Amino acid sequence: IEISQRLSELAKSQPGFQSICFQAFAEAVEVIPTTLAENSGLSPISIVTELRNRHANGEKASGINVRKGTISDMLRENVVQPLLVSTSAIELSTETVRMLLKIDDILASR
């Protein structure tokens, strides 16, 4: 959610088509907590809405606690993930999308 909110803020400062791309990427990243909530048997709409509100209020370590079925401070719960894992996942998914867009551009020009 934090990445999604930061990208949405950045989208507002971008001109034209770039703004649309940043906003679309922000929405795509938000699928992660939605899917986690759904796969955990929680209500994705209420959980993600609460998670958005908490992050908007500065609770940057808030995340979905699947054991308790609520939003918790992940640092207090000792749920951490190495930065390299998250960074790699975001970079690889972004590169995949870029390659797909390039293929679409090539096919459209033929």
N, C-alpha and C positions, 0 to 999 in steps of 0.2 A: 504494500500500500504506500509506503514511504517513497519508493521509486516512482510509482504511478503519480503521486501528488507532485513530486518534483518535476516530472516530465510535463505535467499539465501546466504548471506555473511557467516552465520554460516555453511551452507552446504559445502562451499569450504574448511573449516578447519576440516571437519569430514572424517574419513576413510571409504572407501568402501560403504557397504550397508547403513550405517547411513547417508552418504551424499545424497544418492538417496532419502531416507525417508524425510530428511529435505527439499530437493528441491521440492518434491512432495507436502509436506505440504505448502510450500511457494506458489506454484502455486494454490493450493486449496483455500488458503486465498484470493488470488487475484480475485476470483470469486465474492466476495462481492461487490467491487466497480463496477465491470463489470455489474453485475445484477442491481445494483442501477441505473447506467447510462441507461441501456437498458429499465428498467421499467419507467424511467422518460422521455422516448422519445428522449434521446440524443444518439449520436453516441458513442457506448461503446469503439470502438477502439481508436478514437481520444481523448476522454475524459480520458481514462485510460492511454494512452501514455503521455498526458500532465501531468497527476497526477504523474506518475512515474518520469518524468523529474523534476518536482518541488520538489518532495521528495528527489531525488538524489542531488538537488542543495541546500538542507538544509531547505526547507520550510516544516517542519514537521507538521504544523497545516493545511496544504492545504487539501481540501476535495471537494467533488462534491456539488455545490450549485444548487439544482434542480429547485429553483425558477427563478434563472437568467440563468440557462443552461450553466454555466461556472465552472471553478475551483476558489474557494475563500479561504481566510484564515478563517477557521471555528471559531477561537477564536474571531476575529473581528466581525463576523456575530452572535456571541453569540450562536453558536450551539455546545453544549457540551453534553457529555454523562457520567454518573457516571462510574468510573473505574470498579466498581463491576459488572456492566452489561456486559461490554466487557470481563472482566476476566472470568465471569461465562459462557458466550457463548463459548469462546474458550476452556475452560476446559471441558464443557459438550460435545462439538463436538469432541474433541480429545478422550475423554473416549468412545464415541460411536464408533469411528473408531477402537480403540483398541479392543473393544468387538467384533466387526465384524471380525477383523483379527484373533482373538482367535477362533471364531466359524469356520472360514475357515480352520485354522490349524487343529482343531479337526476333521472336516469333511474330510480333505485331508489325515489324518492319518488312517482313517477307511477303 
